[in-house]
Every structure is written in C-alpha cells, then in structure tokens.
Amino acid sequence: MQSEDVRDVLLQPYVIEILKELGHPKRFKDLQDKITTSQTLSVKLSKLKRYGLIKPIPIEIDGKYVNAYTLSEKGKKIIKILETIK
C-alpha cells in the first residue's frame, strides 16, 4: 500500500472547505456545523494535522479556554496557491 501524499489529501471531499474556514481559528463544533459530520471531520482534521497544514490552538471563549484549529504556515501557503488558481 502506498502512503498518501499531501496532494491526495487536498483532493479529498471537504478538505479545501475546511482549510478555507480555518483562515481564523475555529472550534471543532463550528466546523462540524458548517461542513460535515463529526466522524468525517475528525478524520480530515487528523490528516491535515499529520501533514502540517493545520494546528490546534487554545482560544478563550466566555473566560474559558477551548481547543480550536487554525492554519499553519504551510496551510496558509496552500490556501494562497489555491486562491491564485480559482
């Protein structure tokens, strides 16, 4: 079995939408409400983290810190490239 390439990940359903949403930090639930089911989203986020396209960060909401996701530097570069080929 061949290992998956980052290009293969980018071509999977929902991945581009997830990356576009993460221009600003978003919680898992916020992404789930906009994009897809929790199981699918969990798999996609794991792959995007593995390839270094996103990173988890803590954000403060109502005085409490919760985990969110945002683009990594590599993810920001990918989005810029995708925007140029629209």
PDB file of N, CA, C and O in Angstrom, chain B, residues numbered from 101:
ATOM      1  N   MET B 101       0.847  -1.191   0.000  1.00  0.00           N
ATOM      2  CA  MET B 101       0.000   0.000   0.000  1.00  0.00           C
ATOM      3  C   MET B 101       0.884   1.244   0.000  1.00  0.00           C
ATOM      4  O   MET B 101       1.792   1.360   0.824  1.00  0.00           O
ATOM      5  N   GLN B 102       0.626   2.168  -0.915  1.00  0.00           N
ATOM      6  CA  GLN B 102       1.392   3.401  -0.969  1.00  0.00           C
ATOM      7  C   GLN B 102       0.932   4.350   0.119  1.00  0.00           C
ATOM      8  O   GLN B 102      -0.240   4.360   0.495  1.00  0.00           O
ATOM      9  N   SER B 103       1.865   5.151   0.624  1.00  0.00           N
ATOM     10  CA  SER B 103       1.466   6.158   1.597  1.00  0.00           C
ATOM     11  C   SER B 103       0.791   7.306   0.867  1.00  0.00           C
ATOM     12  O   SER B 103       1.090   7.591  -0.293  1.00  0.00           O
ATOM     13  N   GLU B 104      -0.108   7.946   1.557  1.00  0.00           N
ATOM     14  CA  GLU B 104      -0.881   9.035   0.983  1.00  0.00           C
ATOM     15  C   GLU B 104      -0.021  10.293   0.872  1.00  0.00           C
ATOM     16  O   GLU B 104       0.705  10.633   1.806  1.00  0.00           O
ATOM     17  N   ASP B 105      -0.099  10.964  -0.232  1.00  0.00           N
ATOM     18  CA  ASP B 105       0.628  12.195  -0.480  1.00  0.00           C
ATOM     19  C   ASP B 105      -0.265  13.378  -0.095  1.00  0.00           C
ATOM     20  O   ASP B 105      -1.490  13.271  -0.149  1.00  0.00           O
ATOM     21  N   VAL B 106       0.335  14.494   0.289  1.00  0.00           N
ATOM     22  CA  VAL B 106      -0.443  15.671   0.677  1.00  0.00           C
ATOM     23  C   VAL B 106      -1.364  16.104  -0.465  1.00  0.00           C
ATOM     24  O   VAL B 106      -2.458  16.610  -0.215  1.00  0.00           O
ATOM     25  N   ARG B 107      -0.938  15.913  -1.705  1.00  0.00           N
ATOM     26  CA  ARG B 107      -1.800  16.268  -2.847  1.00  0.00           C
ATOM     27  C   ARG B 107      -3.059  15.409  -2.855  1.00  0.00           C
ATOM     28  O   ARG B 107      -4.142  15.890  -3.192  1.00  0.00           O
ATOM     29  N   ASP B 108      -2.918  14.141  -2.486  1.00  0.00           N
ATOM     30  CA  ASP B 108      -4.085  13.261  -2.415  1.00  0.00           C
ATOM     31  C   ASP B 108      -5.052  13.728  -1.339  1.00  0.00           C
ATOM     32  O   ASP B 108      -6.268  13.669  -1.522  1.00  0.00           O
ATOM     33  N   VAL B 109      -4.518  14.187  -0.229  1.00  0.00           N
ATOM     34  CA  VAL B 109      -5.356  14.681   0.871  1.00  0.00           C
ATOM     35  C   VAL B 109      -6.125  15.914   0.427  1.00  0.00           C
ATOM     36  O   VAL B 109      -7.316  16.039   0.713  1.00  0.00           O
ATOM     37  N   LEU B 110      -5.457  16.822  -0.269  1.00  0.00           N
ATOM     38  CA  LEU B 110      -6.103  18.062  -0.715  1.00  0.00           C
ATOM     39  C   LEU B 110      -7.260  17.806  -1.668  1.00  0.00           C
ATOM     40  O   LEU B 110      -8.183  18.616  -1.756  1.00  0.00           O
ATOM     41  N   LEU B 111      -7.219  16.681  -2.386  1.00  0.00           N
ATOM     42  CA  LEU B 111      -8.271  16.367  -3.351  1.00  0.00           C
ATOM     43  C   LEU B 111      -9.463  15.642  -2.727  1.00  0.00           C
ATOM     44  O   LEU B 111     -10.458  15.393  -3.408  1.00  0.00           O
ATOM     45  N   GLN B 112      -9.373  15.306  -1.460  1.00  0.00           N
ATOM     46  CA  GLN B 112     -10.473  14.598  -0.805  1.00  0.00           C
ATOM     47  C   GLN B 112     -11.641  15.549  -0.504  1.00  0.00           C
ATOM     48  O   GLN B 112     -11.440  16.747  -0.310  1.00  0.00           O
ATOM     49  N   PRO B 113     -12.854  15.002  -0.469  1.00  0.00           N
ATOM     50  CA  PRO B 113     -14.017  15.834  -0.160  1.00  0.00           C
ATOM     51  C   PRO B 113     -13.845  16.567   1.173  1.00  0.00           C
ATOM     52  O   PRO B 113     -13.304  16.017   2.132  1.00  0.00           O
ATOM     53  N   TYR B 114     -14.307  17.795   1.214  1.00  0.00           N
ATOM     54  CA  TYR B 114     -14.360  18.672   2.388  1.00  0.00           C
ATOM     55  C   TYR B 114     -13.033  19.311   2.782  1.00  0.00           C
ATOM     56  O   TYR B 114     -13.034  20.275   3.548  1.00  0.00           O
ATOM     57  N   VAL B 115     -11.910  18.814   2.291  1.00  0.00           N
ATOM     58  CA  VAL B 115     -10.613  19.306   2.760  1.00  0.00           C
ATOM     59  C   VAL B 115     -10.403  20.781   2.410  1.00  0.00           C
ATOM     60  O   VAL B 115     -10.001  21.567   3.268  1.00  0.00           O
ATOM     61  N   ILE B 116     -10.666  21.154   1.179  1.00  0.00           N
ATOM     62  CA  ILE B 116     -10.481  22.558   0.781  1.00  0.00           C
ATOM     63  C   ILE B 116     -11.423  23.452   1.581  1.00  0.00           C
ATOM     64  O   ILE B 116     -11.023  24.534   2.010  1.00  0.00           O
ATOM     65  N   GLU B 117     -12.657  23.022   1.786  1.00  0.00           N
ATOM     66  CA  GLU B 117     -13.607  23.810   2.572  1.00  0.00           C
ATOM     67  C   GLU B 117     -13.113  24.002   4.002  1.00  0.00           C
ATOM     68  O   GLU B 117     -13.236  25.087   4.570  1.00  0.00           O
ATOM     69  N   ILE B 118     -12.556  22.948   4.575  1.00  0.00           N
ATOM     70  CA  ILE B 118     -12.020  23.041   5.941  1.00  0.00           C
ATOM     71  C   ILE B 118     -10.880  24.050   5.978  1.00  0.00           C
ATOM     72  O   ILE B 118     -10.845  24.918   6.851  1.00  0.00           O
ATOM     73  N   LEU B 119      -9.952  23.941   5.040  1.00  0.00           N
ATOM     74  CA  LEU B 119      -8.819  24.862   5.019  1.00  0.00           C
ATOM     75  C   LEU B 119      -9.285  26.305   4.864  1.00  0.00           C
ATOM     76  O   LEU B 119      -8.761  27.199   5.529  1.00  0.00           O
ATOM     77  N   LYS B 120     -10.249  26.537   4.004  1.00  0.00           N
ATOM     78  CA  LYS B 120     -10.767  27.898   3.813  1.00  0.00           C
ATOM     79  C   LYS B 120     -11.403  28.434   5.094  1.00  0.00           C
ATOM     80  O   LYS B 120     -11.257  29.615   5.406  1.00  0.00           O
ATOM     81  N   GLU B 121     -12.090  27.599   5.819  1.00  0.00           N
ATOM     82  CA  GLU B 121     -12.726  28.013   7.071  1.00  0.00           C
ATOM     83  C   GLU B 121     -11.697  28.368   8.146  1.00  0.00           C
ATOM     84  O   GLU B 121     -11.985  29.156   9.047  1.00  0.00           O
ATOM     85  N   LEU B 122     -10.514  27.794   8.052  1.00  0.00           N
ATOM     86  CA  LEU B 122      -9.522  27.968   9.111  1.00  0.00           C
ATOM     87  C   LEU B 122      -8.599  29.171   8.899  1.00  0.00           C
ATOM     88  O   LEU B 122      -7.510  29.229   9.468  1.00  0.00           O
ATOM     89  N   GLY B 123      -9.033  30.120   8.088  1.00  0.00           N
ATOM     90  CA  GLY B 123      -8.314  31.383   7.983  1.00  0.00           C
ATOM     91  C   GLY B 123      -8.307  32.107   9.322  1.00  0.00           C
ATOM     92  O   GLY B 123      -7.420  32.912   9.605  1.00  0.00           O
ATOM     93  N   HIS B 124      -9.298  31.811  10.127  1.00  0.00           N
ATOM     94  CA  HIS B 124      -9.403  32.279  11.517  1.00  0.00           C
ATOM     95  C   HIS B 124      -9.659  31.046  12.371  1.00  0.00           C
ATOM     96  O   HIS B 124     -10.314  30.112  11.908  1.00  0.00           O
ATOM     97  N   PRO B 125      -9.167  31.016  13.593  1.00  0.00           N
ATOM     98  CA  PRO B 125      -9.358  29.830  14.439  1.00  0.00           C
ATOM     99  C   PRO B 125     -10.834  29.462  14.597  1.00  0.00           C
ATOM    100  O   PRO B 125     -11.696  30.321  14.782  1.00  0.00           O
ATOM    101  N   LYS B 126     -11.088  28.175  14.519  1.00  0.00           N
ATOM    102  CA  LYS B 126     -12.455  27.663  14.672  1.00  0.00           C
ATOM    103  C   LYS B 126     -12.441  26.420  15.553  1.00  0.00           C
ATOM    104  O   LYS B 126     -11.516  25.609  15.508  1.00  0.00           O
ATOM    105  N   ARG B 127     -13.489  26.298  16.348  1.00  0.00           N
ATOM    106  CA  ARG B 127     -13.658  25.097  17.163  1.00  0.00           C
ATOM    107  C   ARG B 127     -14.191  23.961  16.293  1.00  0.00           C
ATOM    108  O   ARG B 127     -14.761  24.192  15.226  1.00  0.00           O
ATOM    109  N   PHE B 128     -13.996  22.746  16.763  1.00  0.00           N
ATOM    110  CA  PHE B 128     -14.475  21.560  16.061  1.00  0.00           C
ATOM    111  C   PHE B 128     -15.966  21.691  15.764  1.00  0.00           C
ATOM    112  O   PHE B 128     -16.401  21.448  14.639  1.00  0.00           O
ATOM    113  N   LYS B 129     -16.739  22.071  16.762  1.00  0.00           N
ATOM    114  CA  LYS B 129     -18.196  22.172  16.596  1.00  0.00           C
ATOM    115  C   LYS B 129     -18.573  23.188  15.530  1.00  0.00           C
ATOM    116  O   LYS B 129     -19.503  22.960  14.756  1.00  0.00           O
ATOM    117  N   ASP B 130     -17.863  24.301  15.483  1.00  0.00           N
ATOM    118  CA  ASP B 130     -18.152  25.317  14.469  1.00  0.00           C
ATOM    119  C   ASP B 130     -17.907  24.766  13.066  1.00  0.00           C
ATOM    120  O   ASP B 130     -18.684  25.019  12.146  1.00  0.00           O
ATOM    121  N   LEU B 131     -16.823  24.016  12.914  1.00  0.00           N
ATOM    122  CA  LEU B 131     -16.538  23.394  11.626  1.00  0.00           C
ATOM    123  C   LEU B 131     -17.584  22.339  11.284  1.00  0.00           C
ATOM    124  O   LEU B 131     -18.048  22.255  10.147  1.00  0.00           O
ATOM    125  N   GLN B 132     -17.941  21.551  12.264  1.00  0.00           N
ATOM    126  CA  GLN B 132     -18.923  20.492  12.048  1.00  0.00           C
ATOM    127  C   GLN B 132     -20.262  21.088  11.612  1.00  0.00           C
ATOM    128  O   GLN B 132     -20.899  20.569  10.695  1.00  0.00           O
ATOM    129  N   ASP B 133     -20.690  22.163  12.256  1.00  0.00           N
ATOM    130  CA  ASP B 133     -21.968  22.789  11.914  1.00  0.00           C
ATOM    131  C   ASP B 133     -21.994  23.295  10.471  1.00  0.00           C
ATOM    132  O   ASP B 133     -23.049  23.312   9.836  1.00  0.00           O
ATOM    133  N   LYS B 134     -20.832  23.707   9.956  1.00  0.00           N
ATOM    134  CA  LYS B 134     -20.772  24.272   8.606  1.00  0.00           C
ATOM    135  C   LYS B 134     -20.444  23.259   7.522  1.00  0.00           C
ATOM    136  O   LYS B 134     -20.844  23.440   6.372  1.00  0.00           O
ATOM    137  N   ILE B 135     -19.721  22.190   7.865  1.00  0.00           N
ATOM    138  CA  ILE B 135     -19.131  21.383   6.797  1.00  0.00           C
ATOM    139  C   ILE B 135     -19.637  19.947   6.729  1.00  0.00           C
ATOM    140  O   ILE B 135     -20.207  19.554   5.711  1.00  0.00           O
ATOM    141  N   THR B 136     -19.447  19.148   7.786  1.00  0.00           N
ATOM    142  CA  THR B 136     -19.745  17.720   7.662  1.00  0.00           C
ATOM    143  C   THR B 136     -19.936  17.084   9.041  1.00  0.00           C
ATOM    144  O   THR B 136     -19.915  17.775  10.059  1.00  0.00           O
ATOM    145  N   THR B 137     -20.119  15.789   9.062  1.00  0.00           N
ATOM    146  CA  THR B 137     -20.351  15.056  10.298  1.00  0.00           C
ATOM    147  C   THR B 137     -19.092  15.017  11.169  1.00  0.00           C
ATOM    148  O   THR B 137     -17.984  15.254  10.690  1.00  0.00           O
ATOM    149  N   SER B 138     -19.283  14.715  12.445  1.00  0.00           N
ATOM    150  CA  SER B 138     -18.148  14.706  13.366  1.00  0.00           C
ATOM    151  C   SER B 138     -17.126  13.631  12.996  1.00  0.00           C
ATOM    152  O   SER B 138     -15.922  13.867  13.097  1.00  0.00           O
ATOM    153  N   GLN B 139     -17.583  12.467  12.576  1.00  0.00           N
ATOM    154  CA  GLN B 139     -16.654  11.393  12.229  1.00  0.00           C
ATOM    155  C   GLN B 139     -15.799  11.775  11.017  1.00  0.00           C
ATOM    156  O   GLN B 139     -14.579  11.610  11.042  1.00  0.00           O
ATOM    157  N   THR B 140     -16.427  12.275   9.976  1.00  0.00           N
ATOM    158  CA  THR B 140     -15.695  12.684   8.773  1.00  0.00           C
ATOM    159  C   THR B 140     -14.749  13.831   9.089  1.00  0.00           C
ATOM    160  O   THR B 140     -13.594  13.822   8.663  1.00  0.00           O
ATOM    161  N   LEU B 141     -15.231  14.812   9.830  1.00  0.00           N
ATOM    162  CA  LEU B 141     -14.406  15.965  10.179  1.00  0.00           C
ATOM    163  C   LEU B 141     -13.202  15.537  11.004  1.00  0.00           C
ATOM    164  O   LEU B 141     -12.096  16.032  10.784  1.00  0.00           O
ATOM    165  N   SER B 142     -13.397  14.639  11.934  1.00  0.00           N
ATOM    166  CA  SER B 142     -12.306  14.151  12.767  1.00  0.00           C
ATOM    167  C   SER B 142     -11.204  13.515  11.923  1.00  0.00           C
ATOM    168  O   SER B 142     -10.020  13.759  12.154  1.00  0.00           O
ATOM    169  N   VAL B 143     -11.594  12.704  10.952  1.00  0.00           N
ATOM    170  CA  VAL B 143     -10.624  12.051  10.065  1.00  0.00           C
ATOM    171  C   VAL B 143      -9.869  13.091   9.244  1.00  0.00           C
ATOM    172  O   VAL B 143      -8.647  13.024   9.116  1.00  0.00           O
ATOM    173  N   LYS B 144     -10.603  14.047   8.692  1.00  0.00           N
ATOM    174  CA  LYS B 144      -9.969  15.075   7.852  1.00  0.00           C
ATOM    175  C   LYS B 144      -9.014  15.938   8.667  1.00  0.00           C
ATOM    176  O   LYS B 144      -7.907  16.227   8.211  1.00  0.00           O
ATOM    177  N   LEU B 145      -9.420  16.355   9.861  1.00  0.00           N
ATOM    178  CA  LEU B 145      -8.553  17.183  10.703  1.00  0.00           C
ATOM    179  C   LEU B 145      -7.284  16.425  11.094  1.00  0.00           C
ATOM    180  O   LEU B 145      -6.197  17.001  11.119  1.00  0.00           O
ATOM    181  N   SER B 146      -7.423  15.150  11.394  1.00  0.00           N
ATOM    182  CA  SER B 146      -6.248  14.341  11.737  1.00  0.00           C
ATOM    183  C   SER B 146      -5.247  14.306  10.588  1.00  0.00           C
ATOM    184  O   SER B 146      -4.042  14.445  10.799  1.00  0.00           O
ATOM    185  N   LYS B 147      -5.752  14.119   9.373  1.00  0.00           N
ATOM    186  CA  LYS B 147      -4.870  14.090   8.210  1.00  0.00           C
ATOM    187  C   LYS B 147      -4.215  15.451   7.987  1.00  0.00           C
ATOM    188  O   LYS B 147      -3.021  15.531   7.698  1.00  0.00           O
ATOM    189  N   LEU B 148      -4.992  16.509   8.122  1.00  0.00           N
ATOM    190  CA  LEU B 148      -4.440  17.847   7.916  1.00  0.00           C
ATOM    191  C   LEU B 148      -3.383  18.182   8.968  1.00  0.00           C
ATOM    192  O   LEU B 148      -2.396  18.851   8.664  1.00  0.00           O
ATOM    193  N   LYS B 149      -3.586  17.720  10.200  1.00  0.00           N
ATOM    194  CA  LYS B 149      -2.563  17.918  11.242  1.00  0.00           C
ATOM    195  C   LYS B 149      -1.318  17.101  10.925  1.00  0.00           C
ATOM    196  O   LYS B 149      -0.199  17.594  11.069  1.00  0.00           O
ATOM    197  N   ARG B 150      -1.500  15.867  10.499  1.00  0.00           N
ATOM    198  CA  ARG B 150      -0.379  14.981  10.185  1.00  0.00           C
ATOM    199  C   ARG B 150       0.514  15.579   9.091  1.00  0.00           C
ATOM    200  O   ARG B 150       1.735  15.428   9.134  1.00  0.00           O
ATOM    201  N   TYR B 151      -0.090  16.248   8.126  1.00  0.00           N
ATOM    202  CA  TYR B 151       0.668  16.857   7.041  1.00  0.00           C
ATOM    203  C   TYR B 151       1.107  18.291   7.343  1.00  0.00           C
ATOM    204  O   TYR B 151       1.692  18.964   6.494  1.00  0.00           O
ATOM    205  N   GLY B 152       0.821  18.741   8.547  1.00  0.00           N
ATOM    206  CA  GLY B 152       1.294  20.058   8.964  1.00  0.00           C
ATOM    207  C   GLY B 152       0.565  21.228   8.331  1.00  0.00           C
ATOM    208  O   GLY B 152       1.115  22.326   8.248  1.00  0.00           O
ATOM    209  N   LEU B 153      -0.673  21.008   7.881  1.00  0.00           N
ATOM    210  CA  LEU B 153      -1.436  22.084   7.251  1.00  0.00           C
ATOM    211  C   LEU B 153      -2.265  22.884   8.250  1.00  0.00           C
ATOM    212  O   LEU B 153      -2.601  24.042   8.004  1.00  0.00           O
ATOM    213  N   ILE B 154      -2.591  22.260   9.374  1.00  0.00           N
ATOM    214  CA  ILE B 154      -3.326  22.951  10.436  1.00  0.00           C
ATOM    215  C   ILE B 154      -2.663  22.657  11.767  1.00  0.00           C
ATOM    216  O   ILE B 154      -1.841  21.749  11.886  1.00  0.00           O
ATOM    217  N   LYS B 155      -3.038  23.441  12.761  1.00  0.00           N
ATOM    218  CA  LYS B 155      -2.513  23.194  14.103  1.00  0.00           C
ATOM    219  C   LYS B 155      -3.597  23.512  15.130  1.00  0.00           C
ATOM    220  O   LYS B 155      -4.385  24.439  14.938  1.00  0.00           O
ATOM    221  N   PRO B 156      -3.636  22.749  16.214  1.00  0.00           N
ATOM    222  CA  PRO B 156      -4.585  23.056  17.289  1.00  0.00           C
ATOM    223  C   PRO B 156      -4.039  24.203  18.134  1.00  0.00           C
ATOM    224  O   PRO B 156      -2.835  24.294  18.373  1.00  0.00           O
ATOM    225  N   ILE B 157      -4.928  25.064  18.577  1.00  0.00           N
ATOM    226  CA  ILE B 157      -4.552  26.171  19.452  1.00  0.00           C
ATOM    227  C   ILE B 157      -5.638  26.379  20.495  1.00  0.00           C
ATOM    228  O   ILE B 157      -6.803  26.080  20.230  1.00  0.00           O
ATOM    229  N   PRO B 158      -5.289  26.883  21.674  1.00  0.00           N
ATOM    230  CA  PRO B 158      -6.318  27.225  22.651  1.00  0.00           C
ATOM    231  C   PRO B 158      -6.860  28.630  22.358  1.00  0.00           C
ATOM    232  O   PRO B 158      -6.095  29.545  22.054  1.00  0.00           O
ATOM    233  N   ILE B 159      -8.176  28.790  22.450  1.00  0.00           N
ATOM    234  CA  ILE B 159      -8.776  30.111  22.339  1.00  0.00           C
ATOM    235  C   ILE B 159      -9.676  30.328  23.547  1.00  0.00           C
ATOM    236  O   ILE B 159     -10.184  29.374  24.136  1.00  0.00           O
ATOM    237  N   GLU B 160      -9.864  31.572  23.902  1.00  0.00           N
ATOM    238  CA  GLU B 160     -10.687  31.901  25.066  1.00  0.00           C
ATOM    239  C   GLU B 160     -12.095  32.254  24.604  1.00  0.00           C
ATOM    240  O   GLU B 160     -12.291  33.105  23.737  1.00  0.00           O
ATOM    241  N   ILE B 161     -13.069  31.577  25.207  1.00  0.00           N
ATOM    242  CA  ILE B 161     -14.485  31.852  24.954  1.00  0.00           C
ATOM    243  C   ILE B 161     -15.185  31.916  26.303  1.00  0.00           C
ATOM    244  O   ILE B 161     -15.166  30.954  27.071  1.00  0.00           O
ATOM    245  N   ASP B 162     -15.798  33.048  26.582  1.00  0.00           N
ATOM    246  CA  ASP B 162     -16.509  33.255  27.849  1.00  0.00           C
ATOM    247  C   ASP B 162     -15.626  32.944  29.055  1.00  0.00           C
ATOM    248  O   ASP B 162     -16.086  32.335  30.021  1.00  0.00           O
ATOM    249  N   GLY B 163     -14.378  33.353  29.005  1.00  0.00           N
ATOM    250  CA  GLY B 163     -13.468  33.179  30.124  1.00  0.00           C
ATOM    251  C   GLY B 163     -12.873  31.785  30.268  1.00  0.00           C
ATOM    252  O   GLY B 163     -12.120  31.522  31.206  1.00  0.00           O
ATOM    253  N   LYS B 164     -13.206  30.895  29.345  1.00  0.00           N
ATOM    254  CA  LYS B 164     -12.669  29.535  29.377  1.00  0.00           C
ATOM    255  C   LYS B 164     -11.867  29.283  28.117  1.00  0.00           C
ATOM    256  O   LYS B 164     -12.192  29.799  27.048  1.00  0.00           O
ATOM    257  N   TYR B 165     -10.822  28.491  28.248  1.00  0.00           N
ATOM    258  CA  TYR B 165     -10.026  28.128  27.085  1.00  0.00           C
ATOM    259  C   TYR B 165     -10.532  26.819  26.498  1.00  0.00           C
ATOM    260  O   TYR B 165     -10.745  25.839  27.211  1.00  0.00           O
ATOM    261  N   VAL B 166     -10.719  26.823  25.194  1.00  0.00           N
ATOM    262  CA  VAL B 166     -11.141  25.624  24.474  1.00  0.00           C
ATOM    263  C   VAL B 166     -10.179  25.417  23.305  1.00  0.00           C
ATOM    264  O   VAL B 166      -9.506  26.348  22.863  1.00  0.00           O
ATOM    265  N   ASN B 167     -10.127  24.192  22.819  1.00  0.00           N
ATOM    266  CA  ASN B 167      -9.259  23.899  21.680  1.00  0.00           C
ATOM    267  C   ASN B 167      -9.931  24.330  20.388  1.00  0.00           C
ATOM    268  O   ASN B 167     -11.138  24.167  20.208  1.00  0.00           O
ATOM    269  N   ALA B 168      -9.135  24.874  19.505  1.00  0.00           N
ATOM    270  CA  ALA B 168      -9.596  25.271  18.182  1.00  0.00           C
ATOM    271  C   ALA B 168      -8.516  24.870  17.187  1.00  0.00           C
ATOM    272  O   ALA B 168      -7.452  24.383  17.570  1.00  0.00           O
ATOM    273  N   TYR B 169      -8.797  25.077  15.925  1.00  0.00           N
ATOM    274  CA  TYR B 169      -7.845  24.773  14.863  1.00  0.00           C
ATOM    275  C   TYR B 169      -7.631  26.014  14.024  1.00  0.00           C
ATOM    276  O   TYR B 169      -8.534  26.833  13.852  1.00  0.00           O
ATOM    277  N   THR B 170      -6.420  26.140  13.505  1.00  0.00           N
ATOM    278  CA  THR B 170      -6.093  27.228  12.597  1.00  0.00           C
ATOM    279  C   THR B 170      -5.081  26.724  11.578  1.00  0.00           C
ATOM    280  O   THR B 170      -4.496  25.653  11.742  1.00  0.00           O
ATOM    281  N   LEU B 171      -4.887  27.503  10.534  1.00  0.00           N
ATOM    282  CA  LEU B 171      -3.902  27.127   9.522  1.00  0.00           C
ATOM    283  C   LEU B 171      -2.493  27.278  10.060  1.00  0.00           C
ATOM    284  O   LEU B 171      -2.197  28.219  10.796  1.00  0.00           O
ATOM    285  N   SER B 172      -1.643  26.364   9.698  1.00  0.00           N
ATOM    286  CA  SER B 172      -0.207  26.504   9.963  1.00  0.00           C
ATOM    287  C   SER B 172       0.371  27.384   8.854  1.00  0.00           C
ATOM    288  O   SER B 172      -0.351  27.778   7.938  1.00  0.00           O
ATOM    289  N   GLU B 173       1.637  27.686   8.930  1.00  0.00           N
ATOM    290  CA  GLU B 173       2.273  28.465   7.856  1.00  0.00           C
ATOM    291  C   GLU B 173       2.171  27.713   6.528  1.00  0.00           C
ATOM    292  O   GLU B 173       1.914  28.309   5.482  1.00  0.00           O
ATOM    293  N   LYS B 174       2.374  26.418   6.586  1.00  0.00           N
ATOM    294  CA  LYS B 174       2.264  25.588   5.380  1.00  0.00           C
ATOM    295  C   LYS B 174       0.838  25.629   4.824  1.00  0.00           C
ATOM    296  O   LYS B 174       0.642  25.711   3.611  1.00  0.00           O
ATOM    297  N   GLY B 175      -0.150  25.570   5.713  1.00  0.00           N
ATOM    298  CA  GLY B 175      -1.547  25.648   5.302  1.00  0.00           C
ATOM    299  C   GLY B 175      -1.881  26.988   4.666  1.00  0.00           C
ATOM    300  O   GLY B 175      -2.633  27.048   3.694  1.00  0.00           O
ATOM    301  N   LYS B 176      -1.318  28.072   5.216  1.00  0.00           N
ATOM    302  CA  LYS B 176      -1.541  29.409   4.644  1.00  0.00           C
ATOM    303  C   LYS B 176      -0.963  29.492   3.231  1.00  0.00           C
ATOM    304  O   LYS B 176      -1.560  30.108   2.348  1.00  0.00           O
ATOM    305  N   LYS B 177       0.184  28.880   3.023  1.00  0.00           N
ATOM    306  CA  LYS B 177       0.792  28.878   1.685  1.00  0.00           C
ATOM    307  C   LYS B 177      -0.085  28.117   0.694  1.00  0.00           C
ATOM    308  O   LYS B 177      -0.265  28.542  -0.447  1.00  0.00           O
ATOM    309  N   ILE B 178      -0.627  26.989   1.147  1.00  0.00           N
ATOM    310  CA  ILE B 178      -1.502  26.188   0.279  1.00  0.00           C
ATOM    311  C   ILE B 178      -2.734  26.994  -0.108  1.00  0.00           C
ATOM    312  O   ILE B 178      -3.130  26.993  -1.274  1.00  0.00           O
ATOM    313  N   ILE B 179      -3.347  27.682   0.855  1.00  0.00           N
ATOM    314  CA  ILE B 179      -4.539  28.487   0.569  1.00  0.00           C
ATOM    315  C   ILE B 179      -4.208  29.588  -0.428  1.00  0.00           C
ATOM    316  O   ILE B 179      -4.990  29.839  -1.345  1.00  0.00           O
ATOM    317  N   LYS B 180      -3.064  30.252  -0.270  1.00  0.00           N
ATOM    318  CA  LYS B 180      -2.671  31.296  -1.224  1.00  0.00           C
ATOM    319  C   LYS B 180      -2.552  30.720  -2.636  1.00  0.00           C
ATOM    320  O   LYS B 180      -2.983  31.343  -3.606  1.00  0.00           O
ATOM    321  N   ILE B 181      -1.971  29.543  -2.738  1.00  0.00           N
ATOM    322  CA  ILE B 181      -1.839  28.898  -4.048  1.00  0.00           C
ATOM    323  C   ILE B 181      -3.199  28.578  -4.622  1.00  0.00           C
ATOM    324  O   ILE B 181      -3.448  28.821  -5.803  1.00  0.00           O
ATOM    325  N   LEU B 182      -4.087  28.033  -3.803  1.00  0.00           N
ATOM    326  CA  LEU B 182      -5.430  27.684  -4.269  1.00  0.00           C
ATOM    327  C   LEU B 182      -6.213  28.913  -4.717  1.00  0.00           C
ATOM    328  O   LEU B 182      -6.969  28.857  -5.687  1.00  0.00           O
ATOM    329  N   GLU B 183      -6.030  30.018  -4.010  1.00  0.00           N
ATOM    330  CA  GLU B 183      -6.730  31.249  -4.377  1.00  0.00           C
ATOM    331  C   GLU B 183      -6.249  31.800  -5.720  1.00  0.00           C
ATOM    332  O   GLU B 183      -7.023  32.432  -6.439  1.00  0.00           O
ATOM    333  N   THR B 184      -4.995  31.570  -6.062  1.00  0.00           N
ATOM    334  CA  THR B 184      -4.484  32.069  -7.330  1.00  0.00           C
ATOM    335  C   THR B 184      -4.973  31.250  -8.518  1.00  0.00           C
ATOM    336  O   THR B 184      -4.946  31.733  -9.650  1.00  0.00           O
ATOM    337  N   ILE B 185      -5.419  30.019  -8.278  1.00  0.00           N
ATOM    338  CA  ILE B 185      -5.883  29.185  -9.389  1.00  0.00           C
ATOM    339  C   ILE B 185      -7.404  29.090  -9.458  1.00  0.00           C
ATOM    340  O   ILE B 185      -7.936  28.229 -10.160  1.00  0.00           O
ATOM    341  N   LYS B 186      -8.095  29.941  -8.757  1.00  0.00           N
ATOM    342  CA  LYS B 186      -9.568  29.942  -8.795  1.00  0.00           C
ATOM    343  C   LYS B 186     -10.088  30.065 -10.199  1.00  0.00           C
ATOM    344  O   LYS B 186     -11.301  30.081 -10.409  1.00  0.00           O
TER     345      LYS B 186
END
